[in-house]
Amino acid sequence: MSSSLSPSSVTVGLELPELVVDVSAAQLIFFSAATYNAHRTHYDYRWATEVEGHPDLVIHGGLQSARAAKLVTDWAGPSL
């Protein structure tokens, strides 16, 4: 995805490419452990859906932020 953007080529309204990420339950467990986040909504499907009423496991805000940051840095390339 890396491109060679120059600062002058980045304008308001320029769109980033779409990011589609499949996050596995195992990845959520590992991210929970790495960030010391023991909230069960991230790794216990039954808890997340039956107790808290979510449609599925909840993806950590920090994991979403990390993915978004990687998208931007991959998109911008090393020149920005």
PEDA-V350606 format. One line per field, one symbol per residue. ss: DSSP state (A for helix, B for strand, O for the rest). phi: phi as a letter, one per 40 degrees, with the letter a starting at -180 (. if undefined). psi: psi as a letter, one per 20 degrees, with the letter a starting at -180 (. if undefined). A space follows every 50 residues. Layout:
ss = ???
phi = ???
psi = ???
This chain:
ss = OOOOOOAAAOOOOOOOOOOOOOOOAAAAAAAAAAOOOOOAAAOOAAAAAA AOOOOOOOOOAAAAAAAAAAAAAAAAOOOO
phi = .cbbcbdcccbdgcccccbbbcbcdccccccdccbfbcccccbbdccccc ccgccadccddcccccccccdcccccgccc
psi = iprnqqhiiprpipqqqqoppoprhghhgghgghjkojpiiiingggggh gijqiaqppqhhhgggggghgghgghaii.
